[in-house]
Amino acid sequence: MELIFLLPIVLLVAFFFLNAIRILREYERGVIFRLGRFSSVKGPGLIILIPVIDKMIKVALRTVAFDVPPQDVITRDNVSIKVNAVVYFRVMDPEKAIIEVEDYLYATSQLAQTTLRSIMGESELDDILSEREKINAQLQAVLDKHTDAWGIKVSMVEVKHIDLPSEMQRAMAKQAEAERERRAKIIAAEGEFQASEKLSQAASVIEKHPVTIQLRYLQTLSEIATEKNSTIVFPLPVEMMSAFLSKLNNK
């Protein structure tokens, strides 16, 4: 008979311990509500609750990374693109994350999508492609400002992929090709200009010192002689021809 009376007590004690004892990891915190009212934030370690009266909601403090789904965006210069991103954030205040917003994960995700469309829509395509870090900083600042009331800190936002229309990709490819051709022509023109300057300097030296043309002539003959040629054509310097012609005229 005593065992029959002790059984309910044992079951009650077991129920108490099963519902009263909680163990939280290092990165977890427990938001305690007592009779529906906020009581405290506890953890990590061993937590003792009052069964039925206390209710605990776990909150993880580790950094969360989630993908923002691709968003259809029309840029300021009327180009339709698809953009997706990844957001890194963590809960800094467990009390606000539970009390101030119903589902902070869902709320942060929705806010990230709308902010991504807004920031991209205010920018031109060239800025989006060339100033990726600036766009990321703007997204992070706006998200962090709005999620601060929820006890959430947005540490980083990274734009992952920008999907351009096929016609825009072809236009950009043509533009890049035209730019490469322009640079090639400029480099060739600069080379011709530098070569003409050197030739002009060489002509000035030859004009002042005519003997240099003879030295250049001998150097050319020496270079030809080193090659294995069956036939060698010896060019006659202009000075020699002019001197020969002058003698003929004198006769």
Summary of the structure (lengths in Angstrom):
residues: 251
radius of gyration: 41.7
end to end distance: 159.6
largest distance: 159.6
contacts: 621
relative contact order: 0.08
helix: 56%
strand: 25%
